[in-house]
Amino acid sequence: MDRAVIRRGGTRERRAAVLICLAFVVGLTMVGCGRVLQPPTPTLVAGETPRPTDTPRPTATRRATFTPVPATPSTTPTPTATPTPVIYTIKKGDTLIPIARKFGVTV
């Protein structure tokens, strides 16, 4: 029984041909992307006179409108100085809720 030899990727010649075709297609695509097509400039034929173009009509100027003045901010009261903080030294057995109650603070 003959075993068929399985080649991975084909022959070198086939790979080279595919790469050349791929490079050709990419090259054509790149060349086509860079072209800018412009319509031809109209030229006068002998004996033909150019058509006059419409002249723009001046438009009426609008009347000046009132420009609002930005509001001046009201004076902000100067904040009062904060009192000197009270320092409490934690003792053994203290918990947060009794300490907060002592100073009138909620937790």
C-alpha positions as CSV (number, residue, x, y, z in Angstrom):
1,M,0.0,0.0,0.0
2,D,1.5,3.3,-1.1
3,R,1.3,6.2,1.2
4,A,0.5,9.6,-0.3
5,V,2.8,12.3,0.6
6,I,0.9,15.3,2.0
7,R,2.7,18.6,1.5
8,R,1.9,21.5,3.7
9,G,1.5,24.8,1.9
10,G,2.1,23.7,-1.6
11,T,5.3,24.2,-3.6
12,R,7.6,27.1,-3.5
13,E,6.7,28.1,-7.0
14,R,3.0,28.3,-6.2
15,R,3.7,30.4,-3.1
16,A,5.9,32.8,-5.1
17,A,3.1,33.2,-7.7
18,V,0.5,33.9,-5.1
19,L,2.7,36.5,-3.4
20,I,3.5,38.2,-6.8
21,C,-0.3,38.3,-7.6
22,L,-1.1,39.6,-4.1
23,A,1.6,42.3,-4.4
24,F,0.3,43.3,-7.9
25,V,-3.3,43.7,-6.6
26,V,-2.2,45.7,-3.6
27,G,-0.1,47.9,-5.8
28,L,-3.0,48.6,-8.2
29,T,-5.2,49.4,-5.2
30,M,-2.7,51.9,-3.8
31,V,-2.2,53.6,-7.1
32,G,-6.0,53.9,-7.7
33,C,-6.5,55.5,-4.2
34,G,-4.2,58.4,-4.8
35,R,-5.8,59.8,-8.0
36,V,-7.9,62.9,-7.8
37,L,-10.2,63.4,-10.8
38,Q,-11.1,66.9,-11.7
39,P,-13.7,67.9,-14.3
40,P,-12.3,69.6,-17.3
41,T,-12.2,73.4,-17.3
42,P,-14.9,74.9,-19.6
43,T,-13.4,76.7,-22.6
44,L,-15.0,79.2,-24.9
45,V,-15.8,78.3,-28.5
46,A,-15.2,80.9,-31.2
47,G,-18.3,83.1,-31.6
48,E,-19.8,82.2,-28.3
49,T,-20.2,84.9,-25.7
50,P,-20.0,84.1,-22.0
51,R,-23.2,84.2,-20.1
52,P,-23.5,86.9,-17.4
53,T,-23.6,85.7,-13.9
54,D,-26.1,86.9,-11.4
55,T,-24.8,89.7,-9.3
56,P,-25.5,89.4,-5.7
57,R,-28.0,91.9,-4.2
58,P,-27.1,93.6,-1.0
59,T,-29.1,92.3,1.9
60,A,-30.6,94.7,4.5
61,T,-28.6,95.0,7.6
62,R,-30.3,94.0,10.8
63,R,-30.8,96.5,13.5
64,A,-28.6,96.3,16.5
65,T,-30.0,94.3,19.4
66,F,-29.6,94.8,23.1
67,T,-26.5,93.1,24.4
68,P,-27.2,91.8,27.9
69,V,-24.7,92.7,30.6
70,P,-23.6,89.8,32.8
71,A,-25.0,89.9,36.3
72,T,-22.5,90.9,38.9
73,P,-22.3,88.2,41.6
74,S,-23.6,89.1,45.0
75,T,-21.1,89.4,47.8
76,T,-20.5,86.1,49.6
77,P,-20.4,86.4,53.3
78,T,-17.0,85.6,54.8
79,P,-17.1,82.3,56.6
80,T,-16.6,82.5,60.3
81,A,-13.6,80.9,61.9
82,T,-14.1,77.4,63.0
83,P,-13.8,76.8,66.8
84,T,-10.8,75.0,68.2
85,P,-11.3,71.3,67.9
86,V,-11.9,69.2,71.1
87,I,-9.5,66.4,71.6
88,Y,-10.8,63.3,73.3
89,T,-8.5,60.5,74.4
90,I,-10.0,57.1,74.0
91,K,-10.1,55.0,77.2
92,K,-10.3,51.2,77.5
93,G,-13.9,50.1,77.0
94,D,-15.0,53.2,75.0
95,T,-17.3,52.6,72.1
96,L,-18.3,54.9,69.2
97,I,-21.9,55.5,70.2
98,P,-21.4,56.8,73.7
99,I,-18.5,59.1,72.5
100,A,-20.8,60.5,69.7
101,R,-23.6,61.1,72.3
102,K,-21.2,62.9,74.6
103,F,-20.3,65.4,71.8
104,G,-23.8,65.6,70.2
105,V,-22.8,64.0,67.0
106,T,-24.7,61.3,65.0
107,V,-23.1,58.2,63.7
